[in-house]
Amino acid sequence: MNEIAKGENAVNYEYKNVTAPHSMKAVYKDGYTNFGWEFCGTDFNATNPFSKGEVAIVLKFRRNRKVENRDELRNLEQQFDSIVQEIRKSEWKKAASEMGRTLGFGIIGTGFLTGAVFSFISGNIPLGIILLIPSLAGWGLGYFSYLRSQKNAPDKAAMKVDSQYEALYDLCEKGQVLLAASAT
């Protein structure tokens, strides 16, 4: 008669806050729901553990404490987190290598331009013209290497990131199987 008052239907939750870059919000949100977590909302984080260009947010989740297979789900969550970190590292390495080549050519071109300017100032115009040509070539190579890397990068980096996303999907499916087994 008074079963609700006795606490038989009471639900106790465990809570988890996940700090993630804003660009990965959907991945974390979708992934953690497959491990029994219920999304409760977001909060912007004042301390940003990510690169200065990214905005960090805190994703708030809750899960029923009585969910079965909690240890297995926790293990899948840890694997999920490590794969997401690998995806972020792969994307960062791709961007860093593109930027490194472009900046390298630009710096070399700027060095030649500096030499050309000093040659013009000292009155050695033929040497200045000779140094001006590789400076312009360096800047042009920087631009064209960036365009080339944009064209070729999806082939190499995207295959690795796609395989990592497939691993995430497999983990999420395993989580759903564990949750379905506990519901029956």
N, C-alpha and C positions, 0 to 999 in steps of 0.2 A: 504494500500500500504506500509506504513512504520510502521507496527504493532510491529515489533521486536524492533525498535528504541524507541517505546513508553513504552516498558517494560511489555507488556502483557504476554510474554512468559518467563519473568525473573523468576528465581528460587532463593529464599532466603533460606538459610540453617541455622539450629541451630546445634551447635557442642557439643560433649560430649566426655570427656576423662575418661576412666574407668581404674583404677589401679587394676590389678588382678595378682595372682600368675601365673607363666608360665604354671603350670600344669593344670590350668583352662581356658587357652586361648581359646580353641575350644568351650567350653561351653558358655563363654561370647560372642564370635563371632557369634556363631549360634543363641544364644538366642536373642541378641539385633537386629539381622536382622529381626526377627519375629515381632518386635515392630516398624518397619519402619526405623530403622537406617541402614545406609550404611557404611560398614567397609572401613576405609581410610588408615589404616596402624598401625604399632606398634612403640613404642619407649621404651627403657629401662629406668626405673626410678632410679634415684640416691638415693632417700629416700625410703627405703623398709619398708612398714608397716607390713610385714608378718614376719614369723619366719626366723631366720638367715639362715636356710638351703634352703629357697625358693628364687627364683629369681622373682622380681616383674617387670612387664611390664605394659606399658600404652597402652591401645587399644583406637584408635581414631575413632570416628564415626561422621556421619553427617546425618541429616534428614531434609526433606522439611518442612519448617515452616507452610505451608498451609495444612499439612496432617490433615484430620478430626479425631475426637475422640482423640485428644492429651491428654486430661485429663485422659481418660480411659487407654490409652497406658502408660502414666506415672505411673498410679496406678499399672498396670501389671508389669512394670519394677521394681518398689519398691518391689513387692511381689517376683519377680524373684531374685532380689539381696538378699533378706532375706533367701530364700530357698537355694541359693548357699552358703551363710554363714553357714547355718545349715549343709549342706553336708560337708563342710570343717571341721566344728567342730566335726561331727560324725567320720570322717576319722582320725582326730587328736586324739580324745578320744580313738579310737581303738588302734592306734599306741602307745599312752601313757600308756594304761593299759598293753599292751604286754611288753613294755619296763620296766614298773614298777615292774611287777612280776619277770621278768628275772633279773633285777638289785637287787631286794630284796633278791632273793636266792643267787645271787653272793656275795652280801655284807655279808650275814650271813655266807656263806662258807669262805669268806676271814677272818671274825672275828675268826672263829674256827682255821683257818690256822695260824693266828697271835698267838693265844694261844698255838698252837702246837709248833711253832718256839720258843717261850719264854720258853716252857717246856723243849725242847731239849737243849736250851742254859743253863738253870738252872740245867740240869742233871737229870730231871725227865722224862726219856724216856718212861715209860709206859703211863703216862698221855699224853705225846706228841703224841703217837700212837693212843690213844683213841680220842684225839681232831682232829687228821688228818682224821679219817674216816668221821665224819660229815662235815668236810670242803670239801672233795671231793664229798660227797653226795650233799651238797649245790650247788656246781658248776654244777653237773650233773642235779639236779632238775631244775636249771635255764635254762639250755639248753633244757631239755625235756618239760618244761612248755612253752617255746617259740614255740617249734615245735607243741605242742598240741594247743596252741592258734592260730597258723597259720592254723591248720586243722579245728578248730571249729569256728574261727572268721568269715569266710565268711557266715556261716549260720545266725548268729545274726546281725552283722553289715551290711552285704550286703542287707539284707531284708529292713532295715531302709533306707539305701542309695538309693536302688532301688525305694522305695515308694516316696522318695524325688525327684528323677529324674522324676518319673511319674507326680508328681505335676508340675515340670518344663515344661514337655511336654504339659500338659494341659494349662498352662499359655501361652505357645508359640502358641498353636492352637487358643486360644482366641484372641491373638494379630493378627494372620493371618486373622481371621474372621473380626475383626475390620478394618484391612487394606483393605480387599476385599470389605467390605461394603462401605468404603470411595472411592474406585476406581470406583464403579458403579454409 
